[in-house]
């Protein structure tokens, strides 16, 4: 069995104790993709590292993306070749070395509405493939292919082909974004980083002009602590402006919150071998294969309301369905929607006068690292695919005055679960026989845990009832709920149903039927009494109802007011 450090209650308690004593080299604020990437980068250089997150890992932007690891085909039209090449190299690195158990190729069709698009789009996709092939890493991603009308009708029977001139099929990659974040955090902890969720930064410690740490609040233990560090890296994403307010002084970064929403529909509602992509008047729309579902999105609109809980309005959902239906023979409607989620992208914008709003779709996705005061580094912008580059740049900037610190090695540090994944995949039949689980379930576990599948199977061996499906979400096992608590840092029901699994968007009832069984499994590991278990279930049910109500509201303001009726649990 693979030996691996768990993110559990004992680890969190030890992390808090370590954070409150002595001095760290680097403290990272923010448990999204860039924050956990920075923690892993710093700790694998041999530094003493801590990370604090006020809610759960990936509870913000990093669990609400399009779940794509891609170069950004549309950035070629903007002539942002350097960004595309960088992202394609990171795509190859994740797929072949860092996270082959989590990242996988996925085919897309680019429908052609006009004859002149074939040479134009074809040239762009050919350049995309060439940039990937000339990168540092063997991609393992199939190359593009021209598809004509009859072929398109066979490949995607539910796409309207009468007015199309065929399509171009190309490949990108996808990942469960929240699992990627959690896995990076766990890898950082396994290398010595002290990771503490539900820990909110309330202020900065100063020595003259220099930041020498933070004041923080343990939201579960209801106690305050001071965390001292030689340098603090803030990776708070759309909360960057709030952090700049805490430290005082003139803001050096101006970050736009751009809302993107996605809807989830059953796989059988669209017959197609591939996902597809289509341009809209504002951006692009992806229809993305996601196991037994399709994820359709996204929107791109400015958001200046509650950053913690961006709400999808009826107008947003109508927009997504309307643009998807332009290509479908059998239109989708609200009754087909299994799940909806909304996220905020942190986009850098030019500094401008207060109150002015810009066009978010035109803003660069490149990142910036800055040093507003000594001892504090801010990193913002970028996208999921290039998290490792952002993290490396932030740490490089943070430790530039340190003595003889090694350079980044995260391009050579496979994430937990990567080791052993290929061997266990080859042994899938034997694993099925030994565990009594069907081959399909073994494949499901391998795609989520990779080489760490041994830990799940050991749980089931000791307690065979954990090998049963979770009631209300039969595509997950009971063992996965318990493992989320004992190994993956889940502290609340929402952590499990919305991020460690995707029950909240993969069931028509949004996880209502699974809530009680999942909470009871968590209770035994976390020591909840009946009252706490009831409170967790009640909170989750109210969250689901509030989100449903928000999705009936036509405007962002009304949707936001409906969404906040479900208070956040800490």
C-alpha positions as CSV (number, residue, x, y, z in Angstrom):
1,X,0.0,0.0,0.0
2,X,1.2,3.5,-0.8
3,X,2.2,5.4,2.4
4,X,0.7,8.9,2.3
5,X,0.0,11.5,4.9
6,X,-3.7,12.2,5.4
7,X,-5.5,15.5,5.7
8,X,-7.6,14.8,8.7
9,X,-8.6,16.3,12.0
10,X,-5.3,15.4,13.7
11,X,-3.3,16.9,10.8
12,X,-5.3,20.1,11.1
13,X,-4.8,20.4,14.8
14,X,-1.1,19.8,14.4
15,X,-0.9,22.4,11.6
16,X,-2.6,25.0,13.8
17,X,-0.2,24.2,16.6
18,X,2.8,24.5,14.3
19,X,1.5,27.7,12.7
20,X,1.2,29.4,16.0
21,X,4.7,28.6,17.2
22,X,8.0,29.7,15.7
23,X,8.5,31.4,12.4
24,X,7.7,30.1,8.9
25,X,9.7,30.9,5.9
26,X,6.6,31.2,3.8
27,X,2.9,31.6,4.7
28,X,0.4,31.2,1.9
29,X,-3.0,32.7,2.3
30,X,-5.7,31.0,0.1
31,X,-6.5,27.4,-0.5
32,X,-7.4,27.6,-4.2
33,X,-5.4,26.2,-7.1
34,X,-2.6,28.9,-6.9
35,X,-2.4,28.9,-3.2
36,X,-1.9,25.1,-2.8
37,X,0.5,25.3,-5.8
38,X,2.6,27.9,-4.1
39,X,2.6,25.8,-0.9
40,X,3.9,22.8,-2.8
41,X,6.4,24.8,-4.7
42,X,7.8,26.4,-1.5
43,X,7.9,23.3,0.6
44,X,9.7,21.2,-2.1
45,X,12.4,23.8,-2.1
46,X,13.1,23.0,1.5
47,X,11.3,25.9,3.1
48,X,9.2,25.8,6.2
49,X,5.7,26.5,4.9
50,X,2.2,27.0,6.1
51,X,-1.1,27.5,4.3
52,X,-4.4,28.9,5.7
53,X,-7.8,29.0,4.0
54,X,-10.9,30.6,5.5
55,X,-13.3,28.0,4.2
56,X,-12.6,24.7,2.4
57,X,-10.0,23.8,-0.1
58,X,-11.2,25.0,-3.6
59,X,-14.4,26.4,-2.1
60,X,-14.2,29.4,-4.4
61,X,-13.2,29.8,-8.0
62,X,-11.2,26.6,-8.1
63,X,-14.1,24.3,-7.8
64,X,-16.4,26.1,-10.3
65,X,-14.4,26.2,-13.5
66,X,-15.1,24.6,-16.9
67,X,-12.9,21.8,-15.6
68,X,-10.6,22.0,-18.6
69,X,-6.8,21.8,-18.8
70,X,-6.2,23.6,-22.1
71,X,-4.1,26.0,-24.0
72,X,-7.0,28.4,-24.7
73,X,-7.7,28.0,-28.4
74,X,-9.5,31.4,-28.5
75,X,-6.4,33.2,-27.3
76,X,-4.8,32.4,-30.7
77,X,-7.3,34.9,-32.2
78,X,-5.9,37.4,-29.8
79,X,-2.4,36.6,-31.0
80,X,-1.5,35.7,-27.4
81,X,0.9,33.0,-28.6
82,X,3.1,33.0,-25.6
83,X,0.2,32.3,-23.2
84,X,-1.1,29.5,-25.4
85,X,2.3,27.8,-25.7
86,X,2.9,28.1,-21.9
87,X,-0.6,26.6,-21.2
88,X,-0.1,23.8,-23.7
89,X,3.2,22.9,-22.0
90,X,1.5,22.8,-18.6
91,X,-1.3,20.7,-20.1
92,X,1.3,18.1,-21.3
93,X,3.1,18.1,-18.0
94,X,-0.1,17.5,-16.0
95,X,-1.2,14.8,-18.4
96,X,2.0,12.8,-18.7
97,X,3.9,13.3,-15.4
98,X,2.2,15.3,-12.6
99,X,-1.4,14.0,-12.6
100,X,-2.1,11.3,-15.2
101,X,-4.7,9.9,-12.9
102,X,-6.7,13.1,-12.8
103,X,-6.2,14.6,-16.3
104,X,-7.4,13.0,-19.4
105,X,-7.8,13.9,-23.1
106,X,-11.3,14.8,-24.3
107,X,-12.4,15.3,-28.0
108,X,-14.2,18.5,-29.2
109,X,-16.0,19.4,-32.4
110,X,-15.7,22.9,-33.8
111,X,-18.8,23.2,-36.1
112,X,-18.2,25.2,-39.2
113,X,-21.1,27.5,-40.2
114,X,-19.4,28.9,-43.3
115,X,-17.2,27.4,-46.0
116,X,-14.4,30.0,-45.4
117,X,-14.1,28.9,-41.8
118,X,-12.5,25.5,-42.7
119,X,-9.1,26.9,-43.8
120,X,-9.2,29.7,-41.2
121,X,-10.2,27.5,-38.2
122,X,-8.1,24.6,-39.6
123,X,-5.0,26.7,-39.7
124,X,-5.6,27.8,-36.1
125,X,-6.1,24.3,-34.8
126,X,-3.1,23.0,-36.7
127,X,-1.0,25.8,-35.1
128,X,-2.5,24.7,-31.7
129,X,-1.4,21.1,-32.3
130,X,2.0,22.2,-33.5
131,X,2.6,24.4,-30.5
132,X,1.8,21.4,-28.3
133,X,4.0,19.0,-30.3
134,X,7.0,21.4,-30.1
135,X,6.7,21.7,-26.3
136,X,8.9,20.0,-23.7
137,X,6.6,17.1,-23.0
138,X,5.1,14.3,-25.0
139,X,1.5,15.2,-25.1
140,X,-0.2,11.9,-25.7
141,X,-3.1,14.0,-27.1
142,X,-4.5,13.0,-30.6
143,X,-4.1,15.5,-33.3
144,X,-7.0,17.4,-35.0
145,X,-9.0,16.0,-37.9
146,X,-11.3,17.6,-40.5
147,X,-14.8,16.2,-40.4
148,X,-17.3,16.6,-43.2
149,X,-21.1,16.8,-43.0
150,X,-21.9,13.1,-43.3
151,X,-19.2,12.2,-40.8
152,X,-20.4,14.8,-38.5
153,X,-24.0,13.4,-38.6
154,X,-22.6,10.0,-37.6
155,X,-20.4,11.3,-34.8
156,X,-23.0,13.7,-33.4
157,X,-26.5,12.6,-34.4
158,X,-28.2,15.3,-32.3
159,X,-26.3,18.3,-33.9
160,X,-28.1,20.1,-36.6
161,X,-26.0,19.6,-39.7
162,X,-28.2,21.0,-42.5
163,X,-26.7,24.5,-42.2
164,X,-23.1,23.4,-41.3
165,X,-20.1,22.8,-43.5
166,X,-18.8,20.0,-41.3
167,X,-16.5,20.5,-38.3
168,X,-13.0,20.1,-37.1
169,X,-12.3,17.7,-34.3
170,X,-9.5,18.5,-31.9
171,X,-8.5,17.4,-28.4
172,X,-7.9,19.2,-25.1
173,X,-7.9,17.8,-21.6
174,X,-10.2,17.9,-18.5
175,X,-9.8,17.5,-14.8
176,X,-12.0,17.6,-11.7
177,X,-10.7,21.0,-10.5
178,X,-11.6,20.5,-6.8
179,X,-9.9,17.1,-6.7
180,X,-6.8,18.6,-8.3
181,X,-6.7,21.3,-5.7
182,X,-7.1,18.9,-2.8
183,X,-4.5,16.5,-4.3
184,X,-2.0,19.3,-4.6
185,X,-2.7,20.4,-1.0
186,X,-2.3,16.8,0.2
187,X,1.0,16.5,-1.7
188,X,2.2,19.7,-0.1
189,X,1.3,18.4,3.4
190,X,3.0,15.1,2.6
191,X,6.1,17.1,1.9
192,X,5.9,19.0,5.2
193,X,3.6,21.9,4.6
194,X,1.2,22.8,7.5
195,X,-2.3,23.1,6.0
196,X,-5.2,24.6,8.0
197,X,-8.6,25.1,6.5
198,X,-11.4,27.1,8.3
199,X,-8.7,29.6,9.4
200,X,-9.4,33.2,8.4
201,X,-6.8,35.9,8.2
202,X,-8.1,39.0,10.1
203,X,-5.1,41.3,9.9
204,X,-1.3,41.6,9.3
205,X,1.5,41.6,11.8
206,X,3.9,44.5,11.1
207,X,7.4,45.4,12.1
208,X,7.6,49.0,10.9
209,X,6.7,48.9,7.2
210,X,7.4,45.2,6.9
211,X,4.7,42.5,7.1
212,X,6.0,39.7,9.4
213,X,3.0,37.5,9.6
214,X,-0.8,37.5,10.1
215,X,-3.4,37.5,12.7
216,X,-5.8,34.6,12.1
217,X,-9.0,33.1,13.6
218,X,-9.6,29.4,13.9
219,X,-13.2,29.3,12.9
220,X,-13.9,25.9,14.3
221,X,-12.0,26.2,17.6
222,X,-13.1,29.9,18.0
223,X,-9.6,31.0,18.9
224,X,-7.2,33.6,17.6
225,X,-3.6,33.0,16.8
226,X,-0.6,34.9,15.4
227,X,1.3,33.3,12.6
228,X,4.8,34.7,11.9
229,X,6.5,34.3,8.6
230,X,9.5,35.8,6.8
231,X,7.2,36.4,3.8
232,X,3.4,36.1,3.2
233,X,2.1,35.1,-0.2
234,X,-1.5,36.2,-0.8
235,X,-3.2,33.9,-3.4
236,X,-6.8,35.0,-2.6
237,X,-8.0,35.4,-6.2
238,X,-11.1,37.6,-6.4
239,X,-10.5,38.5,-2.7
240,X,-7.2,40.2,-3.6
241,X,-8.7,43.7,-3.2
242,X,-9.9,42.9,0.3
243,X,-6.5,41.7,1.3
244,X,-4.9,44.9,-0.1
245,X,-7.4,46.8,2.1
246,X,-6.3,44.9,5.2
247,X,-2.7,45.7,4.7
248,X,-3.4,49.4,3.9
249,X,-1.7,51.6,1.4
250,X,-2.3,52.1,-2.3
251,X,-3.5,49.1,-4.2
252,X,-1.0,47.7,-6.7
253,X,-3.5,45.2,-8.3
254,X,-7.0,45.8,-9.6
255,X,-8.9,42.5,-10.0
256,X,-12.2,42.1,-11.8
257,X,-14.6,39.4,-10.7
258,X,-16.1,37.9,-13.8
259,X,-19.0,35.5,-13.3
260,X,-19.2,32.3,-15.3
261,X,-22.0,29.8,-14.9
262,X,-22.3,26.2,-16.1
263,X,-25.3,23.9,-16.3
264,X,-25.2,20.1,-16.1
265,X,-27.5,17.9,-18.2
266,X,-27.7,14.1,-18.6
267,X,-25.5,12.5,-21.2
268,X,-28.5,10.9,-23.0
269,X,-29.9,14.3,-23.9
270,X,-27.2,14.9,-26.4
271,X,-26.0,12.1,-28.6
272,X,-22.5,12.8,-29.6
273,X,-19.1,11.1,-29.5
274,X,-17.4,14.4,-28.7
275,X,-18.0,17.6,-26.9
276,X,-18.3,20.8,-29.0
277,X,-17.4,24.4,-28.9
278,X,-19.2,27.3,-30.5
279,X,-18.6,31.1,-30.5
280,X,-21.1,33.4,-28.9
281,X,-21.4,37.2,-29.3
282,X,-19.5,37.6,-26.0
283,X,-17.2,34.6,-25.6
284,X,-17.2,30.9,-26.4
285,X,-19.6,28.1,-25.3
286,X,-18.3,24.6,-24.4
287,X,-20.4,21.5,-24.3
288,X,-18.1,19.2,-22.3
289,X,-18.4,15.4,-21.7
290,X,-18.4,14.7,-18.0
291,X,-18.9,11.0,-17.2
292,X,-22.7,10.5,-17.5
293,X,-23.4,14.2,-18.0
294,X,-22.6,17.2,-20.2
295,X,-21.3,20.4,-18.6
296,X,-22.4,23.4,-20.7
297,X,-20.9,26.9,-20.2
298,X,-19.9,29.5,-19.7
299,X,-21.0,33.1,-19.3
300,X,-18.6,36.0,-18.8
301,X,-20.2,38.9,-17.0
302,X,-19.0,41.4,-14.4
303,X,-19.9,40.7,-10.8
304,X,-19.8,43.1,-7.9
305,X,-22.0,41.3,-5.3
306,X,-21.2,38.5,-2.8
307,X,-17.8,37.1,-3.7
308,X,-18.3,33.9,-1.6
309,X,-21.5,32.8,-3.2
310,X,-21.9,34.0,-6.8
311,X,-25.5,33.2,-7.9
312,X,-26.7,31.9,-11.3
313,X,-29.8,33.7,-12.4
314,X,-32.5,32.5,-14.7
315,X,-31.2,34.9,-17.3
316,X,-27.7,33.2,-17.1
317,X,-29.2,29.7,-17.6
318,X,-31.4,30.9,-20.5
319,X,-28.4,32.4,-22.2
320,X,-26.4,29.1,-21.9
321,X,-29.3,26.9,-23.1
322,X,-30.2,29.3,-25.9
323,X,-26.7,29.2,-27.4
324,X,-26.4,25.4,-27.0
325,X,-29.8,25.0,-28.6
326,X,-28.6,26.8,-31.8
327,X,-26.7,23.6,-32.6
328,X,-29.1,21.0,-31.3
329,X,-32.0,19.2,-33.1
330,X,-33.9,18.6,-29.8
331,X,-33.6,21.8,-27.7
332,X,-32.8,21.7,-24.0
333,X,-34.9,23.4,-21.4
334,X,-34.9,24.0,-17.7
335,X,-36.4,20.5,-17.0
336,X,-33.2,18.9,-18.5
337,X,-30.9,20.7,-16.1
338,X,-29.5,18.4,-13.4
339,X,-27.2,20.9,-11.8
340,X,-26.0,24.5,-12.0
341,X,-22.9,26.2,-10.6
342,X,-21.5,29.7,-10.7
343,X,-17.9,30.8,-10.2
344,X,-15.8,34.0,-10.3
345,X,-12.7,34.4,-12.4
346,X,-10.1,36.7,-11.0
347,X,-9.1,38.8,-14.0
348,X,-6.5,41.6,-13.9
349,X,-7.7,44.9,-15.2
350,X,-6.1,48.3,-15.8
351,X,-6.2,50.6,-12.8
352,X,-9.1,53.0,-13.4
353,X,-11.4,55.3,-11.6
354,X,-13.7,54.0,-8.9
355,X,-17.1,52.9,-10.1
356,X,-16.1,52.2,-13.7
357,X,-16.7,48.7,-15.0
358,X,-14.9,47.1,-17.9
359,X,-15.5,44.4,-20.5
360,X,-14.3,41.3,-18.7
361,X,-14.1,39.1,-21.8
362,X,-11.4,41.4,-23.2
363,X,-9.1,41.2,-20.1
364,X,-5.9,39.2,-20.2
365,X,-5.7,35.9,-18.4
366,X,-2.0,36.3,-17.7
367,X,-1.0,36.7,-14.1
368,X,0.9,39.3,-12.2
369,X,3.1,39.1,-9.1
370,X,3.6,42.2,-7.0
371,X,5.1,43.3,-3.7
372,X,3.0,46.1,-2.2
373,X,4.9,46.3,1.0
374,X,8.0,44.4,2.2
375,X,7.2,40.9,3.4
376,X,4.0,40.6,1.4
377,X,3.6,39.2,-2.2
378,X,0.4,39.3,-4.2
379,X,-0.3,37.0,-7.1
380,X,-3.4,37.3,-9.3
381,X,-4.8,36.6,-12.7
382,X,-4.0,33.5,-14.7
383,X,-6.1,30.3,-15.1
384,X,-6.3,26.8,-13.8
385,X,-4.0,25.2,-16.4
386,X,-1.1,27.5,-15.6
387,X,-1.4,27.3,-11.8
388,X,2.1,25.8,-11.4
389,X,3.8,28.7,-13.3
390,X,1.9,31.2,-11.2
391,X,2.9,29.5,-8.0
392,X,6.5,29.2,-9.1
393,X,6.7,32.9,-10.1
394,X,5.1,33.9,-6.7
395,X,7.6,31.9,-4.7
396,X,10.5,33.1,-6.8
397,X,9.4,36.7,-6.1
398,X,8.8,36.0,-2.4
399,X,12.2,34.5,-1.7
400,X,14.4,36.6,-3.9
401,X,16.2,37.9,-0.8
402,X,16.6,34.5,0.8
403,X,20.1,32.9,0.9
404,X,20.9,30.0,-1.5
405,X,17.3,28.7,-1.9
406,X,16.9,26.0,-4.5
407,X,14.9,26.7,-7.6
408,X,11.4,25.2,-8.3
409,X,11.2,21.5,-8.8
410,X,7.4,21.1,-9.1
411,X,7.7,20.1,-12.8
412,X,9.3,16.9,-11.4
413,X,7.1,16.3,-8.4
414,X,4.2,13.9,-9.3
415,X,1.1,14.5,-7.3
416,X,-0.2,11.9,-4.9
417,X,-1.9,9.1,-6.7
418,X,0.2,9.5,-9.9
419,X,2.7,7.0,-8.7
420,X,1.3,3.5,-9.2
421,X,-1.6,4.7,-11.3
422,X,-0.5,3.0,-14.5
423,X,0.3,-0.3,-12.8
424,X,-3.0,-0.3,-10.9
425,X,-4.9,0.4,-14.2
426,X,-3.2,-2.6,-15.8
427,X,-4.3,-4.6,-12.7
428,X,-8.0,-3.4,-12.8
429,X,-9.4,-6.9,-13.5
430,X,-7.5,-8.4,-10.6
431,X,-8.6,-5.5,-8.3
432,X,-12.2,-6.1,-9.3
433,X,-12.0,-9.8,-8.5
434,X,-10.2,-9.2,-5.2
435,X,-12.5,-6.5,-4.0
436,X,-15.8,-7.7,-5.4
437,X,-16.4,-4.4,-7.1
438,X,-17.5,-4.2,-10.7
439,X,-14.9,-3.1,-13.3
440,X,-16.7,0.1,-13.9
441,X,-16.4,1.1,-10.3
442,X,-12.7,0.2,-10.2
443,X,-12.3,2.5,-13.2
444,X,-14.2,5.2,-11.4
445,X,-11.9,4.9,-8.3
446,X,-8.7,4.9,-10.5
447,X,-9.9,8.1,-12.2
448,X,-10.3,9.8,-8.8
449,X,-7.5,8.3,-6.6
450,X,-5.0,6.8,-9.0
451,X,-2.4,4.7,-7.1
452,X,-4.1,5.7,-3.8
453,X,-6.9,3.3,-4.8
454,X,-5.3,0.8,-2.4
455,X,-6.3,3.0,0.5
456,X,-10.0,2.9,-0.6
457,X,-9.9,-0.8,-1.1
458,X,-8.3,-1.4,2.3
459,X,-11.2,0.5,3.9
460,X,-13.7,-1.7,2.0
461,X,-11.7,-4.8,3.0
462,X,-12.0,-3.9,6.7
463,X,-15.6,-2.8,6.4
464,X,-17.4,-4.4,3.5
465,X,-20.5,-2.3,3.9
466,X,-18.4,0.7,2.7
467,X,-18.3,-1.0,-0.7
468,X,-22.0,-0.3,-1.1
469,X,-23.2,2.7,-3.2
470,X,-24.1,5.9,-1.4
471,X,-27.9,6.1,-1.2
472,X,-29.1,8.9,-3.5
473,X,-25.8,9.0,-5.4
474,X,-25.2,5.4,-6.5
475,X,-22.3,6.3,-8.7
476,X,-20.2,7.0,-5.5
477,X,-19.3,4.5,-2.8
478,X,-19.9,4.9,0.9
479,X,-16.1,4.5,1.3
480,X,-15.5,7.7,-0.7
481,X,-17.5,9.8,1.9
482,X,-15.5,8.4,4.8
483,X,-12.2,8.7,3.0
484,X,-13.0,12.3,2.2
485,X,-13.0,13.0,6.0
486,X,-10.2,10.7,7.0
487,X,-7.7,11.5,4.2
488,X,-8.9,14.6,2.2
489,X,-9.6,17.3,4.7
490,X,-13.4,17.4,4.5
491,X,-14.9,19.0,7.6
492,X,-18.6,19.6,6.6
493,X,-21.2,17.9,4.5
494,X,-21.0,20.6,1.8
495,X,-17.3,19.8,1.5
496,X,-18.1,16.2,0.6
497,X,-21.2,16.6,-1.6
498,X,-20.0,19.7,-3.5
499,X,-16.2,19.2,-3.8
500,X,-14.8,15.8,-2.8
501,X,-17.6,14.4,-4.8
502,X,-19.8,16.1,-7.3
503,X,-23.1,14.8,-6.0
504,X,-24.5,18.4,-5.7
505,X,-24.4,18.8,-9.5
506,X,-24.7,15.2,-10.7
507,X,-28.1,14.3,-9.2
508,X,-31.5,15.7,-10.2
509,X,-32.3,16.4,-6.5
510,X,-28.9,18.2,-6.1
511,X,-27.8,15.6,-3.4
512,X,-30.8,15.9,-1.1
513,X,-31.4,12.1,-0.9
514,X,-27.6,11.6,-0.3
515,X,-27.3,14.2,2.4
516,X,-28.5,12.2,5.4
517,X,-26.5,9.0,4.6
518,X,-23.4,11.0,3.9
519,X,-23.7,13.0,7.1
520,X,-24.1,9.9,9.2
521,X,-20.9,8.4,7.7
522,X,-19.1,11.7,8.4
523,X,-20.4,11.8,11.9
524,X,-18.6,8.7,13.0
525,X,-15.3,10.0,11.8
526,X,-15.7,13.6,13.1
527,X,-17.5,12.8,16.4
528,X,-20.7,14.7,15.6
529,X,-23.6,14.1,17.9
530,X,-27.2,13.9,16.5
531,X,-27.7,17.6,16.8
532,X,-24.6,18.4,14.8
533,X,-25.5,15.9,12.2
534,X,-29.0,17.3,11.9
535,X,-27.5,20.8,11.6
536,X,-25.2,19.8,8.8
537,X,-28.1,18.2,6.8
538,X,-30.4,21.1,7.5
539,X,-27.8,23.6,6.2
540,X,-27.2,21.6,3.1
541,X,-30.9,21.3,2.3
542,X,-31.3,25.1,2.8
543,X,-28.3,25.8,0.6
544,X,-29.9,23.7,-2.2
545,X,-33.3,25.4,-1.8
546,X,-31.6,28.8,-1.9
547,X,-29.7,28.0,-5.0
548,X,-32.9,26.7,-6.7
549,X,-34.7,29.9,-5.8
550,X,-31.8,32.1,-7.1
551,X,-32.0,30.3,-10.5
552,X,-35.6,31.4,-10.8
553,X,-34.6,35.1,-10.5
554,X,-34.1,37.1,-13.7
555,X,-31.3,39.4,-12.5
556,X,-28.0,39.0,-10.6
557,X,-29.2,41.2,-7.8
558,X,-32.4,39.2,-7.2
559,X,-30.5,35.9,-7.5
560,X,-27.9,37.1,-5.0
561,X,-30.6,38.1,-2.5
562,X,-32.2,34.7,-2.9
563,X,-28.9,32.8,-2.5
564,X,-27.8,34.4,0.7
565,X,-30.9,33.0,2.5
566,X,-28.7,29.9,3.2
567,X,-26.1,31.0,5.8
568,X,-22.7,29.6,5.4
569,X,-21.7,26.9,8.0
570,X,-18.2,27.0,9.5
